[in-house]
Amino acid sequence: MLSHTDLKKGVEIILDGEPYQILEATHLKVAQRRPVIQARIRNLITGNVFEKNFQQGDVFEEADLEKIEVKFLYSHREKFIFCELNNPKNRFELTEKQIGPGEKFLKPNQILTGILFKGKIINIILPIKVNLKVIEAPPGIKGDRAQGGNKTVVLETGAKINTPLFIESGDVVEVNTETEEYVKRIK
């Protein structure tokens, strides 16, 4: 069992019989009141994100989640089709809302981690950093170089991110899927 002080980013708990992941947790202490943990939590089955306050004395069951390797196959009409890595005939689909904003960094045949809850795959975990090819990049324009310039490029998955001016079409870049930002160019 977990107490309210164990609630930190990444911790998975059971609320109302469903698994939730803590996205953010802030400790609040208001004068002459009990400490409160204000948290943003995400339902791992539906993908819904909301805020919830946890009081001192609250206890939680830690979510018993298993992890397996899965492969992303394709997407069609806001549905994403995956299969188990060791058993390709076991396919499952997730919605855009379940996966979250990182769905725009999925490319076919990418190996990911699937989350099992009570024997059923309920969601996936995206890698924090992925390498993607730039397919469309406007030319870098010389100008005021007091600050570093940025431009918006289109990646092979269709995602648009801001990169430095020296990035060109055909370059492979590393992208952080949590912040949706450019990290570096891969040589």
GROMACS elastic network, one bead per residue, 0.5 to 0.9 nm:
[ bonds ]
;  ai    aj funct       b0    kb
    1    59     6  0.63604   500
    1    60     6  0.55308   500
    1    62     6  0.62392   500
    2     5     6  0.79335   500
    2     6     6  0.59456   500
    2     7     6  0.78173   500
    2    13     6  0.83194   500
    2    58     6  0.84802   500
    2    59     6  0.54689   500
    2    61     6  0.61724   500
    2    62     6  0.65362   500
    3     6     6  0.55032   500
    3     7     6  0.73896   500
    3    56     6  0.79661   500
    3    57     6  0.68553   500
    3    58     6  0.59797   500
    3    60     6  0.63013   500
    4     7     6  0.56650   500
    4    36     6  0.81904   500
    4    37     6  0.68067   500
    4    54     6  0.63222   500
    4    55     6  0.67919   500
    4    56     6  0.61193   500
    4    57     6  0.68653   500
    4    58     6  0.57612   500
    4    59     6  0.64125   500
    4    60     6  0.78556   500
    5     8     6  0.79438   500
    5    27     6  0.85165   500
    5    37     6  0.76284   500
    5    56     6  0.80360   500
    6    11     6  0.80647   500
    7    10     6  0.85440   500
    7    11     6  0.63347   500
    7    12     6  0.86705   500
    7    13     6  0.87709   500
    7    22     6  0.70282   500
    7    24     6  0.88407   500
    7    25     6  0.66090   500
    7    37     6  0.78117   500
    7    39     6  0.81672   500
    8    11     6  0.57854   500
    8    22     6  0.64245   500
    8    23     6  0.79158   500
    8    24     6  0.68386   500
    8    25     6  0.55641   500
    8    26     6  0.83988   500
    8    39     6  0.85924   500
    9    12     6  0.88903   500
    9    21     6  0.78628   500
    9    22     6  0.51195   500
    9    23     6  0.51140   500
    9    24     6  0.51869   500
    9    25     6  0.62872   500
    9    39     6  0.89480   500
   10    21     6  0.60292   500
   10    22     6  0.53520   500
   10    23     6  0.62057   500
   10    24     6  0.81795   500
   11    20     6  0.83931   500
   11    21     6  0.57810   500
   11    22     6  0.54879   500
   11    23     6  0.82696   500
   11    62     6  0.81018   500
   11    63     6  0.86578   500
   12    19     6  0.67062   500
   12    20     6  0.55534   500
   12    22     6  0.63850   500
   12    61     6  0.89292   500
   12    62     6  0.61450   500
   12    63     6  0.53916   500
   12    64     6  0.83605   500
   12    65     6  0.84079   500
   13    18     6  0.82638   500
   13    19     6  0.57074   500
   13    20     6  0.53486   500
   13    21     6  0.64232   500
   13    22     6  0.79553   500
   13    60     6  0.64261   500
   13    61     6  0.58012   500
   13    64     6  0.83899   500
   14    17     6  0.58279   500
   14    18     6  0.53721   500
   14    20     6  0.60764   500
   14    21     6  0.88412   500
   14    60     6  0.66141   500
   14    61     6  0.54697   500
   14    62     6  0.61001   500
   14    63     6  0.52880   500
   14    64     6  0.86501   500
   15    18     6  0.55077   500
   15    19     6  0.64906   500
   15    20     6  0.69161   500
   15    60     6  0.74214   500
   15    61     6  0.78922   500
   16    19     6  0.84793   500
   18    43     6  0.72972   500
   18    44     6  0.78882   500
   18    45     6  0.75330   500
   18    63     6  0.85199   500
   19    42     6  0.85817   500
   19    43     6  0.61862   500
   19    44     6  0.58077   500
   19    45     6  0.72151   500
   19    62     6  0.87218   500
   19    63     6  0.59587   500
   19    64     6  0.85813   500
   19    65     6  0.84606   500
   19   117     6  0.79240   500
   20    41     6  0.62864   500
   20    42     6  0.53616   500
   20    44     6  0.54792   500
   20    45     6  0.82329   500
   20    63     6  0.78174   500
   21    40     6  0.86742   500
   21    41     6  0.55876   500
   21    42     6  0.52547   500
   21    43     6  0.66259   500
   21    44     6  0.67517   500
   21    63     6  0.89520   500
   22    25     6  0.69607   500
   22    39     6  0.68052   500
   22    40     6  0.61627   500
   22    42     6  0.65601   500
   23    39     6  0.72991   500
   23    40     6  0.54047   500
   23    41     6  0.54383   500
   23    42     6  0.68576   500
   23    49     6  0.87838   500
   24    38     6  0.82180   500
   24    39     6  0.54161   500
   24    40     6  0.51477   500
   24    41     6  0.71995   500
   25    37     6  0.64105   500
   25    38     6  0.57498   500
   25    40     6  0.65783   500
   25    41     6  0.86694   500
   26    36     6  0.83557   500
   26    37     6  0.55936   500
   26    38     6  0.51800   500
   26    39     6  0.62379   500
   27    35     6  0.71643   500
   27    36     6  0.60718   500
   27    38     6  0.63997   500
   27    39     6  0.87083   500
   28    34     6  0.89990   500
   28    35     6  0.58716   500
   28    36     6  0.51627   500
   28    37     6  0.59764   500
   28    38     6  0.69267   500
   29    32     6  0.83425   500
   29    33     6  0.69813   500
   29    34     6  0.68401   500
   29    36     6  0.63500   500
   29    37     6  0.86847   500
   30    33     6  0.55485   500
   30    34     6  0.73635   500
   30    35     6  0.70212   500
   30    36     6  0.83159   500
   31    34     6  0.84289   500
   33    36     6  0.87175   500
   34    55     6  0.73744   500
   34    56     6  0.65132   500
   35    54     6  0.89291   500
   35    55     6  0.67433   500
   35    56     6  0.60662   500
   36    53     6  0.65126   500
   36    54     6  0.57540   500
   36    56     6  0.63392   500
   37    52     6  0.83875   500
   37    53     6  0.56712   500
   37    54     6  0.50899   500
   37    55     6  0.65703   500
   37    56     6  0.80916   500
   38    51     6  0.71878   500
   38    52     6  0.60732   500
   38    54     6  0.64258   500
   38    55     6  0.89117   500
   39    50     6  0.83790   500
   39    51     6  0.55856   500
   39    52     6  0.54570   500
   39    53     6  0.61384   500
   39    54     6  0.76686   500
   40    49     6  0.68496   500
   40    50     6  0.55914   500
   40    52     6  0.63826   500
   40    53     6  0.87667   500
   41    48     6  0.83132   500
   41    49     6  0.56511   500
   41    50     6  0.56838   500
   41    51     6  0.61579   500
   41    52     6  0.72183   500
   42    45     6  0.87769   500
   42    46     6  0.84005   500
   42    47     6  0.60235   500
   42    48     6  0.55877   500
   42    50     6  0.66518   500
   42    51     6  0.88576   500
   43    46     6  0.56834   500
   43    47     6  0.50996   500
   43    48     6  0.53591   500
   43    49     6  0.65134   500
   43    50     6  0.86676   500
   43    98     6  0.85399   500
   44    47     6  0.54330   500
   44    48     6  0.78474   500
   44    98     6  0.71864   500
   44    99     6  0.87862   500
   44   115     6  0.87347   500
   44   122     6  0.67410   500
   44   123     6  0.63536   500
   44   124     6  0.89862   500
   45    48     6  0.82903   500
   45    98     6  0.67292   500
   45   122     6  0.53223   500
   45   123     6  0.65977   500
   46    95     6  0.87693   500
   46    97     6  0.72742   500
   46    98     6  0.53656   500
   46    99     6  0.89699   500
   46   122     6  0.84790   500
   46   123     6  0.88793   500
   47    95     6  0.88583   500
   47    96     6  0.87769   500
   47    97     6  0.55582   500
   47    99     6  0.66831   500
   47   100     6  0.67648   500
   47   123     6  0.85829   500
   48    97     6  0.74927   500
   48    98     6  0.74981   500
   54    57     6  0.86669   500
   54    58     6  0.66167   500
   55    58     6  0.57450   500
   56    59     6  0.87485   500
   60    63     6  0.89850   500
   61    64     6  0.87693   500
   63   117     6  0.84250   500
   64   116     6  0.88156   500
   64   117     6  0.71190   500
   64   118     6  0.83774   500
   65   115     6  0.64108   500
   65   116     6  0.56304   500
   65   117     6  0.53295   500
   65   118     6  0.79198   500
   66   114     6  0.82204   500
   66   115     6  0.58670   500
   66   117     6  0.67237   500
   66   118     6  0.88029   500
   66   119     6  0.85201   500
   67   113     6  0.62758   500
   67   114     6  0.55103   500
   67   116     6  0.59521   500
   67   121     6  0.89554   500
   67   124     6  0.88931   500
   68    84     6  0.77829   500
   68    85     6  0.83073   500
   68   112     6  0.84672   500
   68   113     6  0.56408   500
   68   114     6  0.51377   500
   68   115     6  0.66891   500
   68   116     6  0.74364   500
   68   121     6  0.89435   500
   69    84     6  0.64748   500
   69    85     6  0.56950   500
   69    86     6  0.80144   500
   69   111     6  0.67788   500
   69   112     6  0.58116   500
   69   114     6  0.58382   500
   69   115     6  0.89399   500
   70    82     6  0.66346   500
   70    83     6  0.56569   500
   70    86     6  0.81463   500
   70    88     6  0.89367   500
   70   110     6  0.84333   500
   70   111     6  0.58281   500
   70   112     6  0.52912   500
   70   113     6  0.57723   500
   70   114     6  0.57692   500
   70   124     6  0.82498   500
   71    81     6  0.88332   500
   71    82     6  0.55491   500
   71    83     6  0.54318   500
   71    84     6  0.62300   500
   71    85     6  0.56551   500
   71    88     6  0.84741   500
   71   108     6  0.79877   500
   71   109     6  0.57035   500
   71   110     6  0.56181   500
   71   112     6  0.59858   500
   71   113     6  0.83417   500
   71   114     6  0.89011   500
   72    75     6  0.85893   500
   72    80     6  0.76353   500
   72    81     6  0.63594   500
   72    83     6  0.67401   500
   72   106     6  0.73281   500
   72   107     6  0.70738   500
   72   108     6  0.55200   500
   72   109     6  0.53162   500
   72   110     6  0.54103   500
   72   111     6  0.65844   500
   72   112     6  0.72888   500
   73    80     6  0.77670   500
   73    81     6  0.56124   500
   73    82     6  0.52778   500
   73    83     6  0.70930   500
   73   107     6  0.80386   500
   73   108     6  0.50324   500
   73   109     6  0.56076   500
   73   110     6  0.77783   500
   74    79     6  0.86096   500
   74    80     6  0.60935   500
   74    81     6  0.54644   500
   74    82     6  0.73452   500
   74   106     6  0.88423   500
   74   107     6  0.77184   500
   74   108     6  0.56913   500
   74   109     6  0.82322   500
   75    78     6  0.66794   500
   75    79     6  0.55545   500
   75    81     6  0.59134   500
   75    82     6  0.89746   500
   75   108     6  0.86037   500
   76    79     6  0.52983   500
   76    80     6  0.65231   500
   76    81     6  0.79755   500
   77    80     6  0.83441   500
   78    94     6  0.87340   500
   78    95     6  0.61302   500
   78    96     6  0.57019   500
   78    97     6  0.88822   500
   79    93     6  0.63548   500
   79    94     6  0.58380   500
   79    96     6  0.64023   500
   80    92     6  0.83713   500
   80    93     6  0.53296   500
   80    94     6  0.52415   500
   80    95     6  0.61120   500
   80    96     6  0.72382   500
   80    99     6  0.88476   500
   80   103     6  0.86585   500
   81    91     6  0.69726   500
   81    92     6  0.59005   500
   81    94     6  0.66990   500
   81    95     6  0.89883   500
   82    88     6  0.87461   500
   82    90     6  0.85446   500
   82    91     6  0.56025   500
   82    92     6  0.54270   500
   82    93     6  0.60101   500
   82    94     6  0.80373   500
   83    86     6  0.86339   500
   83    87     6  0.72124   500
   83    88     6  0.52545   500
   83    89     6  0.68785   500
   83    90     6  0.55710   500
   83    92     6  0.61427   500
   83    93     6  0.85434   500
   84    87     6  0.51208   500
   84    88     6  0.54342   500
   84    89     6  0.76676   500
   84    90     6  0.59074   500
   84    91     6  0.66899   500
   84    92     6  0.84896   500
   84   114     6  0.84048   500
   85    88     6  0.60436   500
   85    90     6  0.89938   500
   85   111     6  0.77897   500
   87    90     6  0.58312   500
   87    91     6  0.86099   500
   88    91     6  0.67451   500
   92   121     6  0.77568   500
   94    97     6  0.82330   500
   94    98     6  0.62677   500
   94    99     6  0.69500   500
   94   122     6  0.79629   500
   94   123     6  0.70940   500
   94   124     6  0.87909   500
   95    98     6  0.52590   500
   95    99     6  0.65562   500
   95   100     6  0.87025   500
   96    99     6  0.54141   500
   96   100     6  0.61101   500
   96   101     6  0.78263   500
   96   103     6  0.66183   500
   97   100     6  0.51814   500
   97   101     6  0.78945   500
   97   103     6  0.89260   500
   98   122     6  0.85451   500
   98   123     6  0.68095   500
   98   124     6  0.87900   500
   99   102     6  0.68535   500
   99   103     6  0.60062   500
   99   123     6  0.66777   500
   99   124     6  0.68207   500
   99   125     6  0.82583   500
   99   126     6  0.86921   500
  100   103     6  0.61322   500
  101   104     6  0.67656   500
  101   105     6  0.87404   500
  101   177     6  0.83890   500
  101   178     6  0.83605   500
  101   180     6  0.86214   500
  102   105     6  0.57289   500
  102   106     6  0.75305   500
  102   126     6  0.71661   500
  102   177     6  0.56125   500
  102   178     6  0.69391   500
  102   180     6  0.76509   500
  103   106     6  0.55699   500
  103   126     6  0.84772   500
  103   177     6  0.88749   500
  104   107     6  0.84352   500
  104   157     6  0.63931   500
  104   158     6  0.70133   500
  104   159     6  0.55271   500
  104   160     6  0.89073   500
  104   177     6  0.88942   500
  105   126     6  0.87029   500
  105   130     6  0.76080   500
  105   132     6  0.80904   500
  105   155     6  0.86076   500
  105   156     6  0.87875   500
  105   157     6  0.60758   500
  105   158     6  0.82368   500
  105   159     6  0.67316   500
  105   175     6  0.85358   500
  105   177     6  0.69802   500
  105   180     6  0.88281   500
  106   109     6  0.89930   500
  106   110     6  0.70508   500
  106   126     6  0.83438   500
  106   130     6  0.89693   500
  106   157     6  0.66728   500
  107   110     6  0.57962   500
  107   132     6  0.86452   500
  107   156     6  0.79364   500
  107   157     6  0.60398   500
  108   111     6  0.89241   500
  112   124     6  0.68881   500
  112   125     6  0.64857   500
  112   126     6  0.61751   500
  112   127     6  0.70620   500
  113   123     6  0.87517   500
  113   124     6  0.55937   500
  113   125     6  0.52087   500
  113   126     6  0.70283   500
  113   127     6  0.82239   500
  114   121     6  0.64490   500
  114   122     6  0.76606   500
  114   123     6  0.59598   500
  114   125     6  0.62375   500
  115   120     6  0.82063   500
  115   121     6  0.55436   500
  115   122     6  0.58977   500
  115   123     6  0.53102   500
  115   124     6  0.56096   500
  115   125     6  0.72983   500
  116   119     6  0.57485   500
  116   120     6  0.52370   500
  116   122     6  0.60190   500
  116   123     6  0.76115   500
  117   120     6  0.54105   500
  117   121     6  0.63787   500
  117   122     6  0.65243   500
  118   121     6  0.84497   500
  121   124     6  0.81114   500
  125   128     6  0.88560   500
  126   129     6  0.83810   500
  126   130     6  0.88403   500
  126   177     6  0.73732   500
  126   178     6  0.87955   500
  127   130     6  0.66271   500
  127   176     6  0.85649   500
  127   177     6  0.72085   500
  127   178     6  0.89527   500
  128   175     6  0.82772   500
  128   176     6  0.56716   500
  128   177     6  0.53739   500
  128   178     6  0.63274   500
  129   174     6  0.64042   500
  129   175     6  0.54604   500
  129   177     6  0.58671   500
  129   178     6  0.82802   500
  129   183     6  0.84156   500
  130   173     6  0.82437   500
  130   174     6  0.55656   500
  130   175     6  0.54551   500
  130   176     6  0.67418   500
  130   177     6  0.71717   500
  131   172     6  0.64079   500
  131   173     6  0.55437   500
  131   175     6  0.63570   500
  131   185     6  0.89318   500
  131   186     6  0.78052   500
  132   155     6  0.63383   500
  132   156     6  0.63999   500
  132   157     6  0.78216   500
  132   171     6  0.84947   500
  132   172     6  0.54727   500
  132   173     6  0.55531   500
  132   174     6  0.64613   500
  132   175     6  0.73994   500
  133   154     6  0.87960   500
  133   155     6  0.57229   500
  133   156     6  0.55115   500
  133   157     6  0.85672   500
  133   169     6  0.79646   500
  133   170     6  0.61371   500
  133   171     6  0.58037   500
  133   173     6  0.62800   500
  133   174     6  0.88865   500
  134   137     6  0.70127   500
  134   153     6  0.68027   500
  134   154     6  0.59730   500
  134   156     6  0.60686   500
  134   167     6  0.82238   500
  134   168     6  0.71123   500
  134   169     6  0.51568   500
  134   170     6  0.53532   500
  134   171     6  0.55053   500
  134   172     6  0.60608   500
  134   173     6  0.71556   500
  135   153     6  0.77871   500
  135   154     6  0.59031   500
  135   155     6  0.55126   500
  135   156     6  0.57476   500
  135   158     6  0.87398   500
  135   168     6  0.84561   500
  135   169     6  0.51556   500
  135   170     6  0.59818   500
  135   171     6  0.81266   500
  136   153     6  0.57634   500
  136   154     6  0.50353   500
  136   155     6  0.70085   500
  136   156     6  0.86167   500
  136   168     6  0.77060   500
  136   169     6  0.53242   500
  136   170     6  0.81139   500
  137   140     6  0.85726   500
  137   151     6  0.79126   500
  137   152     6  0.70946   500
  137   154     6  0.65725   500
  137   155     6  0.89384   500
  137   167     6  0.73129   500
  137   168     6  0.55533   500
  137   169     6  0.53117   500
  137   170     6  0.89127   500
  138   141     6  0.88346   500
  138   151     6  0.73783   500
  138   152     6  0.76848   500
  138   153     6  0.71084   500
  138   165     6  0.88323   500
  138   168     6  0.76656   500
  138   169     6  0.83387   500
  139   151     6  0.86617   500
  139   165     6  0.76256   500
  139   166     6  0.85101   500
  139   167     6  0.87380   500
  139   168     6  0.74202   500
  140   149     6  0.84227   500
  140   150     6  0.84081   500
  140   151     6  0.74270   500
  140   164     6  0.84926   500
  140   166     6  0.65018   500
  140   167     6  0.81122   500
  140   168     6  0.84652   500
  141   149     6  0.86492   500
  141   165     6  0.75010   500
  142   145     6  0.76668   500
  142   149     6  0.88513   500
  142   165     6  0.89277   500
  143   149     6  0.87161   500
  144   147     6  0.71724   500
  144   148     6  0.86072   500
  144   149     6  0.82444   500
  145   148     6  0.60483   500
  145   149     6  0.70289   500
  146   149     6  0.88658   500
  148   164     6  0.72436   500
  148   165     6  0.81643   500
  149   163     6  0.84318   500
  149   164     6  0.59635   500
  149   165     6  0.58612   500
  150   162     6  0.60422   500
  150   163     6  0.53722   500
  150   165     6  0.54408   500
  150   166     6  0.89948   500
  151   161     6  0.82021   500
  151   162     6  0.53644   500
  151   163     6  0.55447   500
  151   164     6  0.62834   500
  151   165     6  0.59716   500
  151   167     6  0.86903   500
  152   160     6  0.63436   500
  152   161     6  0.54662   500
  152   163     6  0.62625   500
  152   164     6  0.87305   500
  153   159     6  0.83408   500
  153   160     6  0.55692   500
  153   161     6  0.57353   500
  153   162     6  0.63455   500
  153   163     6  0.69281   500
  153   167     6  0.83604   500
  153   168     6  0.84812   500
  153   169     6  0.84067   500
  154   157     6  0.80459   500
  154   158     6  0.58936   500
  154   159     6  0.57677   500
  154   161     6  0.68193   500
  154   169     6  0.88653   500
  155   158     6  0.53045   500
  155   159     6  0.53850   500
  155   160     6  0.62907   500
  155   161     6  0.78303   500
  155   172     6  0.89952   500
  155   173     6  0.88400   500
  156   159     6  0.74041   500
  157   160     6  0.89079   500
  161   175     6  0.86633   500
  161   180     6  0.71357   500
  161   181     6  0.64411   500
  161   182     6  0.68512   500
  162   181     6  0.69703   500
  162   182     6  0.66447   500
  163   166     6  0.81956   500
  163   167     6  0.67165   500
  163   181     6  0.80649   500
  163   182     6  0.58407   500
  163   183     6  0.86159   500
  163   184     6  0.87964   500
  164   167     6  0.61058   500
  164   182     6  0.85319   500
  165   168     6  0.80916   500
  167   170     6  0.88135   500
  167   171     6  0.66237   500
  167   172     6  0.88743   500
  167   173     6  0.84260   500
  167   185     6  0.76255   500
  168   171     6  0.58004   500
  169   172     6  0.86761   500
  171   185     6  0.71614   500
  171   186     6  0.74821   500
  171   187     6  0.81126   500
  172   184     6  0.89094   500
  172   185     6  0.60653   500
  172   186     6  0.54297   500
  172   187     6  0.74588   500
  173   182     6  0.71416   500
  173   183     6  0.73630   500
  173   184     6  0.57944   500
  173   186     6  0.54555   500
  173   187     6  0.87569   500
  174   181     6  0.87882   500
  174   182     6  0.62649   500
  174   183     6  0.53512   500
  174   184     6  0.53159   500
  174   185     6  0.61317   500
  174   186     6  0.66917   500
  175   178     6  0.89654   500
  175   179     6  0.85768   500
  175   180     6  0.65588   500
  175   181     6  0.56960   500
  175   183     6  0.53871   500
  175   184     6  0.74763   500
  176   179     6  0.57148   500
  176   180     6  0.53504   500
  176   181     6  0.54478   500
  176   182     6  0.65042   500
  176   183     6  0.64545   500
  177   181     6  0.73271   500
  178   181     6  0.81275   500
  179   182     6  0.88459   500
  182   185     6  0.83791   500
